[in-house]
Amino acid sequence: MQPYQTLSPERLAALTTGTKLKLGTFIIKFIRRGVIQCNDGHKESFVEYIDSQRLQPRP
């Protein structure tokens, strides 16, 4: 059995829209990865995805 690769920022950046990922017992469809700059100046990374029931998670 092959171990799963770690989902690093570099690997996320290489994924294409629509790639399916399994996180625990959930299968999600990757949409995009991005970075936002907050009002206080720090940056936060985010990952946008759709779950198997076609619902986007709420922030």
Secondary structure, 3 states (H helix, E strand, C coil): CCCCCCCCHHHHHHCCCCCEEEECCEEEEEEEEEEEECCCCCEEEEEEEEECCCCCCCC
